[in-house]
Amino acid sequence: MIPGYAWRCHYCDNGNAAGTSFCRLCRSKALASPAEVDAVRQGTPVPEDKFEIPTSPVLMVFWYFFASVAFIGGMLAKFAWSIWLNLGGLVALGIGCAGASLMSYIERSGAE
């Protein structure tokens, strides 16, 4: 989850811009539990959360595009009155799902 407001890091007290999910100075998560904050302040290492993915606004645009293509394709495949529209919808559904999966993989691998 990415805060939509400027925020201060729980660990190093550095100011960060809105729309960032990690501190630009210490790379800590924007949202942390009280137990995580206490552990870091006491010097205990906290395991990295494998579910928090740093997202790029550019990648999010592509992900929304592919998700929209998949949705429109699904609607065409379900409600089309012509076999050609139905097949076109199935192709769009496949392209959208494959593209969204690829964008998710690119985000996880850290490439931007």
C-alpha positions in Angstrom: 0.0 0.0 0.0 1.4 3.4 -1.0 0.5 6.5 1.1 -1.0 9.3 -0.9 0.5 12.0 1.3 4.0 13.1 2.3 5.2 11.1 5.3 8.1 10.7 7.7 10.1 7.5 8.1 9.4 5.5 11.3 13.1 4.5 11.5 15.3 7.4 10.4 12.7 10.3 10.6 13.5 11.3 7.0 10.8 13.1 5.0 9.4 11.3 1.9 7.2 12.4 -1.0 3.6 11.2 -1.5 3.3 8.1 -3.6 6.4 6.3 -2.4 6.2 3.1 -0.4 9.8 3.0 0.7 12.0 5.6 2.5 14.4 7.1 0.0 17.2 7.2 2.7 17.0 3.9 4.5 14.7 1.9 2.2 12.3 1.0 5.1 8.6 0.4 4.4 6.2 3.4 4.6 3.7 1.3 6.6 5.1 -0.6 9.5 3.7 -2.3 12.6 4.6 -1.0 16.0 6.5 -4.3 16.7 8.6 -3.7 13.5 9.4 -0.1 14.6 10.4 -1.2 18.1 12.6 -4.0 16.7 14.5 -1.7 14.4 15.0 0.9 17.1 16.4 -1.8 19.4 18.8 -3.0 16.7 17.0 -6.3 16.0 16.8 -7.0 12.2 13.3 -7.3 10.8 12.7 -9.8 8.0 11.8 -8.1 4.7 8.1 -8.3 3.8 7.9 -10.3 0.6 4.5 -8.9 -0.3 5.4 -5.2 -0.4 6.4 -4.4 -4.0 7.9 -1.0 -4.9 5.8 0.2 -7.8 6.7 2.6 -10.6 4.0 4.9 -11.9 4.9 3.9 -15.4 4.6 0.2 -14.7 1.2 0.9 -13.0 -0.1 2.6 -16.2 0.9 -0.4 -18.2 -0.7 -2.8 -15.7 -4.0 -0.8 -15.7 -3.9 -0.9 -19.5 -3.5 -4.6 -19.7 -6.1 -5.2 -17.0 -8.5 -2.9 -19.0 -7.8 -4.9 -22.2 -8.5 -8.1 -20.3 -11.8 -6.7 -18.9 -13.0 -5.5 -22.3 -12.0 -8.7 -23.9 -13.9 -10.7 -21.3 -17.0 -8.6 -21.9 -16.7 -9.0 -25.7 -16.2 -12.8 -25.3 -19.2 -13.1 -23.0 -21.7 -10.7 -24.7 -20.6 -10.4 -28.3 -23.3 -10.9 -31.0 -20.9 -11.9 -33.7 -18.4 -14.8 -33.7 -15.6 -12.5 -34.9 -16.2 -10.1 -31.9 -16.3 -13.1 -29.6 -13.0 -14.4 -31.0 -11.5 -10.8 -30.8 -12.6 -10.6 -27.2 -10.9 -13.9 -26.4 -7.7 -12.7 -28.0 -7.9 -9.4 -26.1 -8.6 -11.3 -22.9 -5.5 -13.5 -23.5 -3.3 -10.5 -24.3 -4.5 -8.5 -21.3 -4.0 -11.4 -18.9 -0.6 -12.2 -20.3 0.5 -8.5 -20.2 -0.8 -8.0 -16.6 1.1 -11.1 -15.5 4.3 -9.9 -17.2 4.0 -6.5 -15.6 3.6 -8.1 -12.2 6.7 -10.2 -12.8 8.7 -7.1 -13.9 7.6 -5.3 -10.7 8.7 -8.2 -8.6 12.1 -8.5 -10.3 12.8 -4.8 -9.6 13.3 -3.8 -13.2 12.0 -0.3 -14.1 
